[in-house]
Protein backbone atom coordinates (compact mmCIF):
# COMPACT_ATOMS: atom_id res chain seq x y z
CA UNK A 1 0.00 0.00 0.00
CA UNK A 2 1.40 3.39 -1.06
CA UNK A 3 1.44 5.98 1.70
CA UNK A 4 0.51 9.61 1.24
CA UNK A 5 4.17 10.60 1.61
CA UNK A 6 5.27 8.09 -1.03
CA UNK A 7 2.56 9.31 -3.40
CA UNK A 8 3.80 12.90 -3.03
CA UNK A 9 7.34 11.77 -3.85
CA UNK A 10 6.17 9.89 -6.94
CA UNK A 11 4.15 12.88 -8.14
CA UNK A 12 7.08 15.25 -7.65
CA UNK A 13 9.40 12.85 -9.50
CA UNK A 14 6.91 12.58 -12.38
CA UNK A 15 6.59 16.35 -12.60
CA UNK A 16 10.40 16.67 -12.59
CA UNK A 17 10.81 14.13 -15.43
CA UNK A 18 8.06 15.75 -17.52
CA UNK A 19 9.60 19.16 -16.92
CA UNK A 20 13.05 17.93 -17.87
CA UNK A 21 11.78 16.35 -21.09
CA UNK A 22 9.93 19.53 -21.95
CA UNK A 23 13.08 21.57 -21.36
CA UNK A 24 15.12 19.26 -23.58
CA UNK A 25 12.51 19.45 -26.32
CA UNK A 26 12.46 23.23 -26.04
CA UNK A 27 16.28 23.30 -26.17
CA UNK A 28 16.32 21.19 -29.32
CA UNK A 29 13.67 23.42 -30.87
CA UNK A 30 15.62 26.54 -30.02
CA UNK A 31 18.80 25.04 -31.46
CA UNK A 32 17.00 24.04 -34.64
CA UNK A 33 15.40 27.45 -35.07
CA UNK A 34 18.66 29.33 -35.83
CA UNK A 35 19.59 26.73 -38.44
CA UNK A 36 16.20 27.16 -40.13
CA UNK A 37 16.48 30.95 -40.00
CA UNK A 38 20.07 30.81 -41.30
CA UNK A 39 18.94 28.64 -44.18
CA UNK A 40 16.21 31.17 -45.05
CA UNK A 41 18.79 33.96 -44.98
CA UNK A 42 21.19 31.84 -47.04
CA UNK A 43 18.44 31.18 -49.64
CA UNK A 44 17.72 34.89 -49.94
CA UNK A 45 21.42 35.76 -50.12
CA UNK A 46 22.15 33.32 -52.95
CA UNK A 47 18.77 33.67 -54.68
CA UNK A 48 17.94 29.99 -54.13
CA UNK A 49 14.34 28.98 -54.87
CA UNK A 50 12.96 25.46 -54.43
CA UNK A 51 10.18 23.94 -56.50
CA UNK A 52 8.07 22.72 -53.56
CA UNK A 53 8.01 22.03 -49.82
CA UNK A 54 9.51 18.57 -50.25
CA UNK A 55 12.59 19.96 -51.94
CA UNK A 56 12.81 22.76 -49.38
CA UNK A 57 12.72 20.20 -46.56
CA UNK A 58 15.33 18.00 -48.22
CA UNK A 59 17.64 20.93 -48.95
CA UNK A 60 17.21 22.29 -45.45
CA UNK A 61 18.41 18.99 -44.00
CA UNK A 62 21.39 18.92 -46.35
CA UNK A 63 22.20 22.50 -45.41
CA UNK A 64 22.10 21.61 -41.71
CA UNK A 65 24.32 18.56 -42.24
CA UNK A 66 26.85 20.56 -44.23
CA UNK A 67 26.89 23.39 -41.69
CA UNK A 68 27.54 20.90 -38.90
CA UNK A 69 30.43 19.41 -40.87
CA UNK A 70 31.91 22.84 -41.59
CA UNK A 71 31.64 23.86 -37.94
CA UNK A 72 33.13 20.59 -36.71
CA UNK A 73 36.19 20.97 -38.96
CA UNK A 74 36.74 24.59 -37.95
CA UNK A 75 36.18 23.82 -34.27
CA UNK A 76 38.77 21.02 -34.33
CA UNK A 77 41.28 23.68 -35.41
CA UNK A 78 43.77 21.05 -36.55
CA UNK A 79 44.12 22.18 -40.17
CA UNK A 80 45.82 25.30 -41.57
CA UNK A 81 42.74 26.15 -43.59
CA UNK A 82 39.12 27.00 -42.82
CA UNK A 83 35.83 25.96 -44.35
CA UNK A 84 32.89 28.28 -44.93
CA UNK A 85 29.15 28.26 -45.67
CA UNK A 86 29.15 29.13 -49.36
CA UNK A 87 26.64 28.79 -52.20
CA UNK A 88 27.16 25.00 -52.31
CA UNK A 89 25.89 24.46 -48.77
CA UNK A 90 22.60 22.79 -49.78
CA UNK A 91 24.20 20.28 -52.17
CA UNK A 92 25.44 16.77 -51.65
CA UNK A 93 29.08 16.32 -52.55
CA UNK A 94 28.06 14.21 -55.54
CA UNK A 95 25.72 16.92 -56.84
CA UNK A 96 28.46 19.48 -56.44
CA UNK A 97 30.98 17.40 -58.40
CA UNK A 98 28.52 16.62 -61.18
CA UNK A 99 27.65 20.27 -61.73
CA UNK A 100 31.12 21.79 -61.49
CA UNK A 101 33.84 19.22 -62.14
CA UNK A 102 33.99 17.91 -65.70
CA UNK A 103 37.68 17.74 -66.57
CA UNK A 104 38.12 14.71 -68.88
CA UNK A 105 41.34 13.29 -67.46
CA UNK A 106 40.77 9.84 -68.95
CA UNK A 107 40.57 10.93 -72.59
CA UNK A 108 44.20 11.24 -73.69
CA UNK A 109 47.76 11.29 -72.45
CA UNK A 110 49.94 14.38 -72.32
CA UNK A 111 52.36 15.26 -75.03
CA UNK A 112 56.09 14.67 -74.61
CA UNK A 113 56.94 17.63 -76.86
CA UNK A 114 59.18 20.58 -76.05
CA UNK A 115 58.96 22.20 -72.63
CA UNK A 116 60.40 25.66 -73.15
CA UNK A 117 61.14 26.27 -69.48
CA UNK A 118 63.15 23.08 -69.00
CA UNK A 119 66.49 24.90 -68.65
CA UNK A 120 65.28 27.66 -66.35
CA UNK A 121 67.67 27.64 -63.40
CA UNK A 122 66.40 30.49 -61.23
CA UNK A 123 62.87 31.55 -60.35
CA UNK A 124 61.55 34.22 -57.96
CA UNK A 125 60.84 33.09 -54.40
CA UNK A 126 57.23 34.16 -54.91
CA UNK A 127 55.02 35.05 -57.85
CA UNK A 128 51.55 36.53 -58.12
CA UNK A 129 50.48 37.26 -61.69
CA UNK A 130 47.56 39.31 -60.36
CA UNK A 131 50.07 41.94 -59.20
CA UNK A 132 51.60 41.94 -62.67
CA UNK A 133 48.25 42.70 -64.29
CA UNK A 134 47.97 39.35 -66.07
CA UNK A 135 44.82 37.99 -64.38
CA UNK A 136 41.24 39.05 -65.09
CA UNK A 137 38.66 39.13 -62.26
CA UNK A 138 37.34 35.77 -61.02
CA UNK A 139 34.49 34.39 -63.13
CA UNK A 140 31.72 31.92 -62.32
CA UNK A 141 30.98 28.93 -64.55
CA UNK A 142 27.67 28.35 -62.74
CA UNK A 143 25.80 25.08 -63.26
CA UNK A 144 27.83 24.13 -66.32
CA UNK A 145 30.68 21.62 -66.25
CA UNK A 146 33.01 23.73 -68.37
CA UNK A 147 35.86 24.32 -65.94
CA UNK A 148 38.18 23.30 -68.79
CA UNK A 149 37.14 26.33 -70.83
CA UNK A 150 37.65 28.77 -67.95
CA UNK A 151 41.06 27.28 -67.20
CA UNK A 152 42.22 27.53 -70.81
CA UNK A 153 40.85 31.06 -71.23
CA UNK A 154 42.53 32.31 -68.02
CA UNK A 155 45.88 30.97 -69.25
CA UNK A 156 45.22 32.58 -72.64
CA UNK A 157 44.33 35.92 -71.01
CA UNK A 158 47.53 35.84 -69.01
CA UNK A 159 49.78 35.16 -71.97
CA UNK A 160 48.01 37.77 -74.08
CA UNK A 161 48.72 40.40 -71.43
CA UNK A 162 52.36 39.36 -71.14
CA UNK A 163 52.85 39.56 -74.90
CA UNK A 164 50.82 42.69 -75.67
CA UNK A 165 50.46 44.60 -72.40
CA UNK A 166 46.65 44.48 -72.71
CA UNK A 167 44.55 42.51 -70.22
CA UNK A 168 41.47 41.39 -72.14
CA UNK A 169 38.66 39.19 -70.84
CA UNK A 170 38.24 36.46 -73.45
CA UNK A 171 35.26 34.27 -74.31
CA UNK A 172 34.60 30.91 -72.69
CA UNK A 173 31.25 30.74 -74.50
CA UNK A 174 32.97 30.60 -77.88
CA UNK A 175 34.71 27.40 -76.76
CA UNK A 176 31.43 25.93 -75.48
CA UNK A 177 29.56 26.67 -78.71
CA UNK A 178 32.21 26.22 -81.38
CA UNK A 179 34.79 23.73 -80.05
CA UNK A 180 32.54 20.67 -80.29
CA UNK A 181 33.94 18.43 -83.01
CA UNK A 182 36.35 16.55 -80.78
CA UNK A 183 36.87 15.84 -77.10
CA UNK A 184 35.39 19.09 -75.80
CA UNK A 185 31.64 18.97 -75.29
CA UNK A 186 30.62 22.19 -73.61
CA UNK A 187 28.97 21.74 -70.22
CA UNK A 188 29.60 17.99 -70.44
CA UNK A 189 33.34 18.48 -70.02
CA UNK A 190 36.59 18.83 -71.90
CA UNK A 191 40.36 19.34 -71.90
CA UNK A 192 42.49 22.46 -71.94
CA UNK A 193 44.91 21.02 -74.51
CA UNK A 194 42.03 20.48 -76.92
CA UNK A 195 40.82 24.04 -76.26
CA UNK A 196 44.26 25.41 -77.12
CA UNK A 197 44.28 23.35 -80.33
CA UNK A 198 40.89 24.77 -81.30
CA UNK A 199 42.00 28.35 -80.62
CA UNK A 200 45.09 27.86 -82.77
CA UNK A 201 43.16 26.30 -85.66
CA UNK A 202 40.42 28.91 -85.30
CA UNK A 203 43.00 31.70 -85.66
CA UNK A 204 42.10 33.23 -82.33
CA UNK A 205 39.48 33.80 -79.66
CA UNK A 206 36.86 36.52 -79.23
CA UNK A 207 36.41 38.83 -76.27
CA UNK A 208 33.98 38.14 -73.46
CA UNK A 209 32.14 41.33 -74.39
CA UNK A 210 31.57 40.27 -78.01
CA UNK A 211 30.73 36.64 -77.18
CA UNK A 212 29.36 36.68 -73.58
CA UNK A 213 28.97 33.69 -71.30
CA UNK A 214 25.48 32.16 -71.00
CA UNK A 215 26.10 29.18 -68.68
CA UNK A 216 24.76 26.71 -71.24
CA UNK A 217 25.72 25.10 -74.54
CA UNK A 218 24.56 26.82 -77.71
CA UNK A 219 25.02 27.03 -81.47
CA UNK A 220 28.24 28.57 -82.70
CA UNK A 221 27.65 32.24 -83.52
CA UNK A 222 29.74 32.97 -86.60
CA UNK A 223 29.29 36.73 -86.33
CA UNK A 224 30.47 36.88 -82.72
CA UNK A 225 33.23 34.40 -83.38
CA UNK A 226 34.69 36.44 -86.24
CA UNK A 227 35.88 39.19 -83.87
CA UNK A 228 39.14 37.59 -82.65
CA UNK A 229 40.97 39.59 -80.00
CA UNK A 230 43.91 37.25 -79.30
CA UNK A 231 45.55 34.24 -80.86
CA UNK A 232 48.22 31.64 -80.21
CA UNK A 233 50.56 29.56 -82.31
CA UNK A 234 50.35 26.42 -80.18
CA UNK A 235 50.58 25.00 -76.69
CA UNK A 236 52.90 22.87 -74.58
CA UNK A 237 52.55 20.51 -71.64
CA UNK A 238 54.47 20.77 -68.40
CA UNK A 239 56.36 17.50 -67.75
CA UNK A 240 54.02 15.35 -65.67
CA UNK A 241 54.52 14.66 -61.97
CA UNK A 242 57.08 17.37 -61.32
CA UNK A 243 56.34 20.32 -59.05
CA UNK A 244 59.80 21.61 -59.97
CA UNK A 245 58.82 21.79 -63.64
CA UNK A 246 55.47 23.35 -62.74
CA UNK A 247 57.27 25.99 -60.65
CA UNK A 248 59.44 26.94 -63.66
CA UNK A 249 56.33 27.30 -65.80
CA UNK A 250 54.25 29.33 -63.32
CA UNK A 251 57.22 31.63 -62.76
CA UNK A 252 56.88 32.62 -66.42
CA UNK A 253 53.12 32.66 -67.13
CA UNK A 254 49.72 31.54 -65.76
CA UNK A 255 49.32 27.80 -66.28
CA UNK A 256 46.25 25.58 -66.77
CA UNK A 257 46.18 22.81 -64.16
CA UNK A 258 43.93 19.86 -63.33
CA UNK A 259 42.99 18.82 -59.80
CA UNK A 260 41.21 16.17 -57.80
CA UNK A 261 38.67 18.62 -56.39
CA UNK A 262 35.92 16.22 -55.37
CA UNK A 263 36.19 16.29 -51.57
CA UNK A 264 33.90 18.10 -49.15
CA UNK A 265 36.79 20.22 -47.88
CA UNK A 266 37.35 21.44 -51.43
CA UNK A 267 33.64 22.16 -51.79
CA UNK A 268 33.58 24.36 -48.69
CA UNK A 269 37.16 25.73 -48.71
CA UNK A 270 37.19 29.27 -47.39
CA UNK A 271 40.72 30.40 -46.48
CA UNK A 272 44.25 29.37 -45.59
CA UNK A 273 46.65 26.95 -47.26
CA UNK A 274 44.70 23.86 -48.28
CA UNK A 275 46.34 20.66 -47.06
CA UNK A 276 43.24 18.47 -47.06
CA UNK A 277 42.85 14.89 -48.14
CA UNK A 278 42.50 14.37 -51.88
CA UNK A 279 43.64 11.88 -54.45
CA UNK A 280 44.78 11.98 -58.04
CA UNK A 281 41.50 11.31 -59.84
CA UNK A 282 41.58 14.57 -61.75
CA UNK A 283 38.08 15.96 -62.20
CA UNK A 284 38.46 19.74 -62.21
CA UNK A 285 40.43 22.38 -64.08
CA UNK A 286 41.72 25.71 -62.78
CA UNK A 287 44.64 28.07 -63.39
CA UNK A 288 47.84 28.40 -61.38
CA UNK A 289 48.56 32.13 -61.27
CA UNK A 290 51.34 32.19 -58.70
CA UNK A 291 53.05 30.63 -55.72
CA UNK A 292 54.54 31.64 -52.39
CA UNK A 293 55.15 30.75 -48.76
CA UNK A 294 52.70 31.31 -45.89
CA UNK A 295 53.71 32.98 -42.63
CA UNK A 296 54.11 29.58 -40.97
CA UNK A 297 56.53 28.44 -43.66
CA UNK A 298 54.07 26.34 -45.68
CA UNK A 299 54.72 26.62 -49.42
CA UNK A 300 51.67 27.01 -51.65
CA UNK A 301 50.36 27.33 -55.19
CA UNK A 302 48.02 30.25 -55.89
CA UNK A 303 45.13 28.90 -57.96
CA UNK A 304 42.41 30.90 -59.70
CA UNK A 305 39.11 29.02 -59.75
CA UNK A 306 35.88 29.58 -61.71
CA UNK A 307 33.31 29.21 -58.93
CA UNK A 308 32.73 32.90 -58.25
CA UNK A 309 34.15 35.12 -55.52
CA UNK A 310 32.09 33.68 -52.65
CA UNK A 311 34.13 30.47 -52.77
CA UNK A 312 37.60 30.36 -51.22
CA UNK A 313 39.72 33.46 -50.84
CA UNK A 314 37.56 35.64 -53.09
CA UNK A 315 37.62 32.93 -55.75
CA UNK A 316 41.20 31.75 -55.20
CA UNK A 317 42.75 28.82 -53.37
CA UNK A 318 46.18 28.46 -51.87
CA UNK A 319 47.08 24.79 -52.08
CA UNK A 320 50.11 23.22 -50.44
CA UNK A 321 53.23 23.08 -52.60
CA UNK A 322 56.31 20.89 -52.29
CA UNK A 323 54.65 17.74 -50.95
CA UNK A 324 56.23 14.29 -50.88
CA UNK A 325 53.98 12.89 -53.62
CA UNK A 326 55.44 13.53 -57.06
CA UNK A 327 51.96 14.28 -58.42
CA UNK A 328 51.60 17.24 -56.07
CA UNK A 329 48.70 17.72 -53.67
CA UNK A 330 45.42 16.80 -55.38
CA UNK A 331 47.40 15.92 -58.51
CA UNK A 332 48.17 19.53 -59.40
CA UNK A 333 51.43 18.57 -61.15
CA UNK A 334 49.95 15.78 -63.28
CA UNK A 335 48.29 17.53 -66.25
CA UNK A 336 49.47 21.13 -66.55
CA UNK A 337 49.65 22.95 -69.89
CA UNK A 338 49.89 26.42 -71.36
CA UNK A 339 49.42 28.35 -74.63
CA UNK A 340 52.38 29.86 -76.47
CA UNK A 341 53.11 32.86 -78.72
CA UNK A 342 49.97 34.91 -78.16
CA UNK A 343 50.03 38.12 -80.16
CA UNK A 344 47.95 41.21 -80.73
CA UNK A 345 45.78 41.42 -83.82
CA UNK A 346 45.84 44.55 -85.95
C-alpha positions as CSV (number, residue, x, y, z in Angstrom):
1,X,0.0,0.0,0.0
2,X,1.4,3.4,-1.1
3,X,1.4,6.0,1.7
4,X,0.5,9.6,1.2
5,X,4.2,10.6,1.6
6,X,5.3,8.1,-1.0
7,X,2.6,9.3,-3.4
8,X,3.8,12.9,-3.0
9,X,7.3,11.8,-3.9
10,X,6.2,9.9,-6.9
11,X,4.1,12.9,-8.1
12,X,7.1,15.3,-7.6
13,X,9.4,12.9,-9.5
14,X,6.9,12.6,-12.4
15,X,6.6,16.3,-12.6
16,X,10.4,16.7,-12.6
17,X,10.8,14.1,-15.4
18,X,8.1,15.8,-17.5
19,X,9.6,19.2,-16.9
20,X,13.0,17.9,-17.9
21,X,11.8,16.4,-21.1
22,X,9.9,19.5,-22.0
23,X,13.1,21.6,-21.4
24,X,15.1,19.3,-23.6
25,X,12.5,19.4,-26.3
26,X,12.5,23.2,-26.0
27,X,16.3,23.3,-26.2
28,X,16.3,21.2,-29.3
29,X,13.7,23.4,-30.9
30,X,15.6,26.5,-30.0
31,X,18.8,25.0,-31.5
32,X,17.0,24.0,-34.6
33,X,15.4,27.5,-35.1
34,X,18.7,29.3,-35.8
35,X,19.6,26.7,-38.4
36,X,16.2,27.2,-40.1
37,X,16.5,31.0,-40.0
38,X,20.1,30.8,-41.3
39,X,18.9,28.6,-44.2
40,X,16.2,31.2,-45.1
41,X,18.8,34.0,-45.0
42,X,21.2,31.8,-47.0
43,X,18.4,31.2,-49.6
44,X,17.7,34.9,-49.9
45,X,21.4,35.8,-50.1
46,X,22.1,33.3,-52.9
47,X,18.8,33.7,-54.7
48,X,17.9,30.0,-54.1
49,X,14.3,29.0,-54.9
50,X,13.0,25.5,-54.4
51,X,10.2,23.9,-56.5
52,X,8.1,22.7,-53.6
53,X,8.0,22.0,-49.8
54,X,9.5,18.6,-50.2
55,X,12.6,20.0,-51.9
56,X,12.8,22.8,-49.4
57,X,12.7,20.2,-46.6
58,X,15.3,18.0,-48.2
59,X,17.6,20.9,-49.0
60,X,17.2,22.3,-45.4
61,X,18.4,19.0,-44.0
62,X,21.4,18.9,-46.4
63,X,22.2,22.5,-45.4
64,X,22.1,21.6,-41.7
65,X,24.3,18.6,-42.2
66,X,26.9,20.6,-44.2
67,X,26.9,23.4,-41.7
68,X,27.5,20.9,-38.9
69,X,30.4,19.4,-40.9
70,X,31.9,22.8,-41.6
71,X,31.6,23.9,-37.9
72,X,33.1,20.6,-36.7
73,X,36.2,21.0,-39.0
74,X,36.7,24.6,-37.9
75,X,36.2,23.8,-34.3
76,X,38.8,21.0,-34.3
77,X,41.3,23.7,-35.4
78,X,43.8,21.0,-36.6
79,X,44.1,22.2,-40.2
80,X,45.8,25.3,-41.6
81,X,42.7,26.1,-43.6
82,X,39.1,27.0,-42.8
83,X,35.8,26.0,-44.4
84,X,32.9,28.3,-44.9
85,X,29.2,28.3,-45.7
86,X,29.1,29.1,-49.4
87,X,26.6,28.8,-52.2
88,X,27.2,25.0,-52.3
89,X,25.9,24.5,-48.8
90,X,22.6,22.8,-49.8
91,X,24.2,20.3,-52.2
92,X,25.4,16.8,-51.6
93,X,29.1,16.3,-52.6
94,X,28.1,14.2,-55.5
95,X,25.7,16.9,-56.8
96,X,28.5,19.5,-56.4
97,X,31.0,17.4,-58.4
98,X,28.5,16.6,-61.2
99,X,27.7,20.3,-61.7
100,X,31.1,21.8,-61.5
101,X,33.8,19.2,-62.1
102,X,34.0,17.9,-65.7
103,X,37.7,17.7,-66.6
104,X,38.1,14.7,-68.9
105,X,41.3,13.3,-67.5
106,X,40.8,9.8,-69.0
107,X,40.6,10.9,-72.6
108,X,44.2,11.2,-73.7
109,X,47.8,11.3,-72.4
110,X,49.9,14.4,-72.3
111,X,52.4,15.3,-75.0
112,X,56.1,14.7,-74.6
113,X,56.9,17.6,-76.9
114,X,59.2,20.6,-76.1
115,X,59.0,22.2,-72.6
116,X,60.4,25.7,-73.2
117,X,61.1,26.3,-69.5
118,X,63.1,23.1,-69.0
119,X,66.5,24.9,-68.7
120,X,65.3,27.7,-66.4
121,X,67.7,27.6,-63.4
122,X,66.4,30.5,-61.2
123,X,62.9,31.5,-60.3
124,X,61.5,34.2,-58.0
125,X,60.8,33.1,-54.4
126,X,57.2,34.2,-54.9
127,X,55.0,35.0,-57.9
128,X,51.6,36.5,-58.1
129,X,50.5,37.3,-61.7
130,X,47.6,39.3,-60.4
131,X,50.1,41.9,-59.2
132,X,51.6,41.9,-62.7
133,X,48.2,42.7,-64.3
134,X,48.0,39.4,-66.1
135,X,44.8,38.0,-64.4
136,X,41.2,39.0,-65.1
137,X,38.7,39.1,-62.3
138,X,37.3,35.8,-61.0
139,X,34.5,34.4,-63.1
140,X,31.7,31.9,-62.3
141,X,31.0,28.9,-64.5
142,X,27.7,28.4,-62.7
143,X,25.8,25.1,-63.3
144,X,27.8,24.1,-66.3
145,X,30.7,21.6,-66.3
146,X,33.0,23.7,-68.4
147,X,35.9,24.3,-65.9
148,X,38.2,23.3,-68.8
149,X,37.1,26.3,-70.8
150,X,37.7,28.8,-67.9
151,X,41.1,27.3,-67.2
152,X,42.2,27.5,-70.8
153,X,40.9,31.1,-71.2
154,X,42.5,32.3,-68.0
155,X,45.9,31.0,-69.3
156,X,45.2,32.6,-72.6
157,X,44.3,35.9,-71.0
158,X,47.5,35.8,-69.0
159,X,49.8,35.2,-72.0
160,X,48.0,37.8,-74.1
161,X,48.7,40.4,-71.4
162,X,52.4,39.4,-71.1
163,X,52.8,39.6,-74.9
164,X,50.8,42.7,-75.7
165,X,50.5,44.6,-72.4
166,X,46.7,44.5,-72.7
167,X,44.5,42.5,-70.2
168,X,41.5,41.4,-72.1
169,X,38.7,39.2,-70.8
170,X,38.2,36.5,-73.4
171,X,35.3,34.3,-74.3
172,X,34.6,30.9,-72.7
173,X,31.3,30.7,-74.5
174,X,33.0,30.6,-77.9
175,X,34.7,27.4,-76.8
176,X,31.4,25.9,-75.5
177,X,29.6,26.7,-78.7
178,X,32.2,26.2,-81.4
179,X,34.8,23.7,-80.0
180,X,32.5,20.7,-80.3
181,X,33.9,18.4,-83.0
182,X,36.4,16.5,-80.8
183,X,36.9,15.8,-77.1
184,X,35.4,19.1,-75.8
185,X,31.6,19.0,-75.3
186,X,30.6,22.2,-73.6
187,X,29.0,21.7,-70.2
188,X,29.6,18.0,-70.4
189,X,33.3,18.5,-70.0
190,X,36.6,18.8,-71.9
191,X,40.4,19.3,-71.9
192,X,42.5,22.5,-71.9
193,X,44.9,21.0,-74.5
194,X,42.0,20.5,-76.9
195,X,40.8,24.0,-76.3
196,X,44.3,25.4,-77.1
197,X,44.3,23.3,-80.3
198,X,40.9,24.8,-81.3
199,X,42.0,28.4,-80.6
200,X,45.1,27.9,-82.8
201,X,43.2,26.3,-85.7
202,X,40.4,28.9,-85.3
203,X,43.0,31.7,-85.7
204,X,42.1,33.2,-82.3
205,X,39.5,33.8,-79.7
206,X,36.9,36.5,-79.2
207,X,36.4,38.8,-76.3
208,X,34.0,38.1,-73.5
209,X,32.1,41.3,-74.4
210,X,31.6,40.3,-78.0
211,X,30.7,36.6,-77.2
212,X,29.4,36.7,-73.6
213,X,29.0,33.7,-71.3
214,X,25.5,32.2,-71.0
215,X,26.1,29.2,-68.7
216,X,24.8,26.7,-71.2
217,X,25.7,25.1,-74.5
218,X,24.6,26.8,-77.7
219,X,25.0,27.0,-81.5
220,X,28.2,28.6,-82.7
221,X,27.7,32.2,-83.5
222,X,29.7,33.0,-86.6
223,X,29.3,36.7,-86.3
224,X,30.5,36.9,-82.7
225,X,33.2,34.4,-83.4
226,X,34.7,36.4,-86.2
227,X,35.9,39.2,-83.9
228,X,39.1,37.6,-82.6
229,X,41.0,39.6,-80.0
230,X,43.9,37.2,-79.3
231,X,45.5,34.2,-80.9
232,X,48.2,31.6,-80.2
233,X,50.6,29.6,-82.3
234,X,50.3,26.4,-80.2
235,X,50.6,25.0,-76.7
236,X,52.9,22.9,-74.6
237,X,52.6,20.5,-71.6
238,X,54.5,20.8,-68.4
239,X,56.4,17.5,-67.8
240,X,54.0,15.3,-65.7
241,X,54.5,14.7,-62.0
242,X,57.1,17.4,-61.3
243,X,56.3,20.3,-59.1
244,X,59.8,21.6,-60.0
245,X,58.8,21.8,-63.6
246,X,55.5,23.4,-62.7
247,X,57.3,26.0,-60.7
248,X,59.4,26.9,-63.7
249,X,56.3,27.3,-65.8
250,X,54.3,29.3,-63.3
251,X,57.2,31.6,-62.8
252,X,56.9,32.6,-66.4
253,X,53.1,32.7,-67.1
254,X,49.7,31.5,-65.8
255,X,49.3,27.8,-66.3
256,X,46.3,25.6,-66.8
257,X,46.2,22.8,-64.2
258,X,43.9,19.9,-63.3
259,X,43.0,18.8,-59.8
260,X,41.2,16.2,-57.8
261,X,38.7,18.6,-56.4
262,X,35.9,16.2,-55.4
263,X,36.2,16.3,-51.6
264,X,33.9,18.1,-49.2
265,X,36.8,20.2,-47.9
266,X,37.3,21.4,-51.4
267,X,33.6,22.2,-51.8
268,X,33.6,24.4,-48.7
269,X,37.2,25.7,-48.7
270,X,37.2,29.3,-47.4
271,X,40.7,30.4,-46.5
272,X,44.3,29.4,-45.6
273,X,46.6,27.0,-47.3
274,X,44.7,23.9,-48.3
275,X,46.3,20.7,-47.1
276,X,43.2,18.5,-47.1
277,X,42.9,14.9,-48.1
278,X,42.5,14.4,-51.9
279,X,43.6,11.9,-54.4
280,X,44.8,12.0,-58.0
281,X,41.5,11.3,-59.8
282,X,41.6,14.6,-61.8
283,X,38.1,16.0,-62.2
284,X,38.5,19.7,-62.2
285,X,40.4,22.4,-64.1
286,X,41.7,25.7,-62.8
287,X,44.6,28.1,-63.4
288,X,47.8,28.4,-61.4
289,X,48.6,32.1,-61.3
290,X,51.3,32.2,-58.7
291,X,53.0,30.6,-55.7
292,X,54.5,31.6,-52.4
293,X,55.1,30.8,-48.8
294,X,52.7,31.3,-45.9
295,X,53.7,33.0,-42.6
296,X,54.1,29.6,-41.0
297,X,56.5,28.4,-43.7
298,X,54.1,26.3,-45.7
299,X,54.7,26.6,-49.4
300,X,51.7,27.0,-51.6
301,X,50.4,27.3,-55.2
302,X,48.0,30.2,-55.9
303,X,45.1,28.9,-58.0
304,X,42.4,30.9,-59.7
305,X,39.1,29.0,-59.8
306,X,35.9,29.6,-61.7
307,X,33.3,29.2,-58.9
308,X,32.7,32.9,-58.2
309,X,34.1,35.1,-55.5
310,X,32.1,33.7,-52.7
311,X,34.1,30.5,-52.8
312,X,37.6,30.4,-51.2
313,X,39.7,33.5,-50.8
314,X,37.6,35.6,-53.1
315,X,37.6,32.9,-55.7
316,X,41.2,31.8,-55.2
317,X,42.7,28.8,-53.4
318,X,46.2,28.5,-51.9
319,X,47.1,24.8,-52.1
320,X,50.1,23.2,-50.4
321,X,53.2,23.1,-52.6
322,X,56.3,20.9,-52.3
323,X,54.6,17.7,-50.9
324,X,56.2,14.3,-50.9
325,X,54.0,12.9,-53.6
326,X,55.4,13.5,-57.1
327,X,52.0,14.3,-58.4
328,X,51.6,17.2,-56.1
329,X,48.7,17.7,-53.7
330,X,45.4,16.8,-55.4
331,X,47.4,15.9,-58.5
332,X,48.2,19.5,-59.4
333,X,51.4,18.6,-61.1
334,X,50.0,15.8,-63.3
335,X,48.3,17.5,-66.3
336,X,49.5,21.1,-66.6
337,X,49.6,22.9,-69.9
338,X,49.9,26.4,-71.4
339,X,49.4,28.4,-74.6
340,X,52.4,29.9,-76.5
341,X,53.1,32.9,-78.7
342,X,50.0,34.9,-78.2
343,X,50.0,38.1,-80.2
344,X,47.9,41.2,-80.7
345,X,45.8,41.4,-83.8
346,X,45.8,44.6,-85.9
